[in-house]
Amino acid sequence: MRLQIEEVLLPAHRSFIKCYGPLIDIGKIPNKSVKYTAEDLEQMIGEVFERNPWSEQIQILIPSDNECK
């Protein structure tokens, strides 16, 4: 699933930047127009699929020592 998302999203993002990047750079606030590079998106997609939701849920369900007192 990760590869399918990357295969669609990253080329579309790169194409958008290639076509409209020069216009964005001319704008008043270019940094707010395009927040992420294709590399940033690729890294964020990887982070989403590397997370283990079960480990986070287990930590929530098991009370810490401070909560038992």
Secondary structure as UniProt FT lines:
FT   HELIX           2..26
FT   HELIX           30..33
FT   HELIX           38..50
FT   HELIX           53..61
FT   HELIX           65..68
//
